[in-house]
Amino acid sequence: MDWRQVVAANLRRIRRERGFSQETLAYEADINRTYIGKLEKGSTWVGLEILVKLSTVLQAEPADFLQRPARKAVRKS
């Protein structure tokens, strides 16, 4: 999984857990909403300053956005 995809998945998950829309998050973090959309799609890299703004608004640690998801167990038939 590409690091952009890791950040995208974590940003989407954390944002939804906290009950923020992309628009509200963008407003609170003073970031363009379309940029948030690009981050959540994994189509652009996130800068450190933006990562800190997002983590502050979402009350998360910046490192939370870089956690690779746990591998899913493979079912055997």
Rosetta silent file (secondary structure, phi, psi, omega in degrees, C-alpha in Angstrom):
SEQUENCE: MDWRQVVAANLRRIRRERGFSQETLAYEADINRTYIGKLEKGSTWVGLEILVKLSTVLQAEPADFLQRPARKAVRKS
SCORE:     score description
SCORE:     0.000 S_00000001
   1 L     0.000  127.422  177.677    0.000    0.000    0.000 S_00000001
   2 L   -64.597  146.779 -178.962    1.364    3.387   -1.065 S_00000001
   3 H   -61.412  -32.040  176.346    1.879    5.927    1.747 S_00000001
   4 H   -63.053  -37.812  179.175   -0.586    8.277    0.101 S_00000001
   5 H   -70.140  -34.863  176.865   -3.197    5.537    0.350 S_00000001
   6 H   -63.012  -49.540  178.907   -2.328    4.925    4.013 S_00000001
   7 H   -62.177  -42.618 -179.170   -2.826    8.617    4.836 S_00000001
   8 H   -58.572  -49.737 -178.093   -6.005    8.707    2.714 S_00000001
   9 H   -63.902  -42.479 -179.806   -7.602    5.749    4.486 S_00000001
  10 H   -68.951  -40.505  178.474   -6.676    7.026    7.943 S_00000001
  11 H   -61.716  -47.392  178.991   -7.821   10.580    7.227 S_00000001
  12 H   -58.983  -47.051 -178.090  -11.167    9.344    5.922 S_00000001
  13 H   -63.699  -49.732 -177.798  -11.639    7.002    8.903 S_00000001
  14 H   -64.803  -41.910  179.497  -10.634    9.538   11.563 S_00000001
  15 H   -60.255  -45.780  179.962  -12.699   12.301    9.967 S_00000001
  16 H   -67.106  -40.540  177.857  -15.802   10.101    9.894 S_00000001
  17 H   -59.678  -34.882 -177.880  -15.226    8.852   13.454 S_00000001
  18 L   -86.402   -5.100  176.946  -15.113   12.465   14.647 S_00000001
  19 L    78.622   25.188  179.411  -18.282   13.332   12.693 S_00000001
  20 L   -95.647  140.324  166.276  -16.723   15.898   10.356 S_00000001
  21 L   -83.836  165.952  176.166  -17.730   16.461    6.752 S_00000001
  22 H   -61.206  -39.983 -177.760  -14.930   17.327    4.341 S_00000001
  23 H   -64.544  -45.059  179.715  -16.293   20.854    4.157 S_00000001
  24 H   -65.314  -43.240  178.528  -16.375   21.347    7.932 S_00000001
  25 H   -60.605  -45.242  179.755  -12.891   19.891    8.345 S_00000001
  26 H   -59.536  -44.258  179.856  -11.574   22.150    5.596 S_00000001
  27 H   -62.909  -49.623 -177.199  -13.118   25.213    7.228 S_00000001
  28 H   -64.352  -34.513 -178.057  -11.852   24.374   10.725 S_00000001
  29 H   -92.099   -3.421 -177.708   -8.333   23.558    9.471 S_00000001
  30 L    57.853   50.222  179.296   -8.228   26.506    7.021 S_00000001
  31 L  -128.583  147.555  177.506   -7.550   24.169    4.093 S_00000001
  32 L   -64.729  135.197 -178.217   -9.263   24.074    0.702 S_00000001
  33 H   -62.117  -36.280  179.696  -12.011   21.428    0.619 S_00000001
  34 H   -65.988  -29.874  176.621  -10.907   20.115   -2.763 S_00000001
  35 H   -67.530  -39.730  177.094   -7.444   19.493   -1.304 S_00000001
  36 H   -61.205  -42.545  177.937   -9.012   17.385    1.463 S_00000001
  37 H   -60.264  -41.967  178.288  -10.815   15.410   -1.234 S_00000001
  38 H   -65.524  -38.314  177.550   -7.541   14.820   -3.079 S_00000001
  39 H   -63.974  -42.441 -178.458   -5.886   13.690    0.152 S_00000001
  40 H   -71.205  -21.183  174.630   -8.713   11.248    0.857 S_00000001
  41 H   -85.725  -14.605 -177.640   -8.422    9.843   -2.666 S_00000001
  42 L    77.402   21.542 -176.790   -4.682    9.418   -2.230 S_00000001
  43 L   -93.147   -2.123  177.826   -3.993   11.457   -5.344 S_00000001
  44 L  -146.779  156.645  177.984   -1.621   13.931   -3.689 S_00000001
  45 L   -82.433  146.233  177.560    1.000   13.969   -0.966 S_00000001
  46 L   -95.627  136.606  176.114    0.241   15.674    2.318 S_00000001
  47 L   -84.490  159.138 -178.093    2.661   18.258    3.680 S_00000001
  48 H   -61.380  -41.906  179.854    3.722   18.284    7.314 S_00000001
  49 H   -60.711  -42.926  179.445    2.042   21.638    8.013 S_00000001
  50 H   -67.489  -41.424  179.040   -1.277   20.348    6.650 S_00000001
  51 H   -59.399  -40.752  178.620   -0.925   17.078    8.564 S_00000001
  52 H   -67.866  -41.003  177.253   -0.478   19.034   11.801 S_00000001
  53 H   -60.610  -45.708 -179.788   -3.510   21.236   11.026 S_00000001
  54 H   -63.599  -44.061 -178.720   -5.653   18.156   10.365 S_00000001
  55 H   -65.520  -35.390  178.409   -4.454   16.371   13.486 S_00000001
  56 H   -64.845  -49.220 -178.768   -5.152   19.456   15.606 S_00000001
  57 H   -65.685  -40.855 -177.045   -8.719   19.849   14.357 S_00000001
  58 H   -85.120   -0.143 -178.724   -9.438   16.107   14.516 S_00000001
  59 L    51.995   53.152  178.259   -7.739   15.785   17.927 S_00000001
  60 L  -131.397  160.444  174.934   -5.476   13.011   16.681 S_00000001
  61 L   -80.479  143.843  176.774   -1.733   12.540   16.692 S_00000001
  62 H   -54.307  -34.433  179.685    0.021   13.177   13.358 S_00000001
  63 H   -64.274  -23.894  179.424    1.396    9.638   13.601 S_00000001
  64 H   -61.100  -28.484 -178.971   -2.184    8.284   13.545 S_00000001
  65 H   -78.415  -12.130 -177.133   -2.377    9.187    9.861 S_00000001
  66 H  -107.644    8.090  179.758    0.707    7.070    9.096 S_00000001
  67 L   -79.032  122.281  176.063   -0.402    3.810   10.721 S_00000001
  68 L   -69.545  141.568  179.596   -0.660    1.010    8.208 S_00000001
  69 L   -65.976  150.045  177.890   -3.941   -0.885    8.534 S_00000001
  70 L   -64.356  143.818  178.609   -3.828   -4.279   10.198 S_00000001
  71 L   -71.937  136.324  178.712   -3.654   -7.137    7.764 S_00000001
  72 L   -77.163  141.241  177.551   -6.920   -8.989    7.444 S_00000001
  73 L   -68.421  141.238  179.071   -6.878  -12.665    8.318 S_00000001
  74 L   -90.798  125.832  178.577   -7.192  -14.946    5.338 S_00000001
  75 L   -81.835  137.387  175.552  -10.050  -17.418    5.603 S_00000001
  76 L  -104.357  136.881 -179.066   -9.383  -20.984    4.616 S_00000001
  77 L   -85.618    0.000    0.000  -12.232  -23.003    3.120 S_00000001
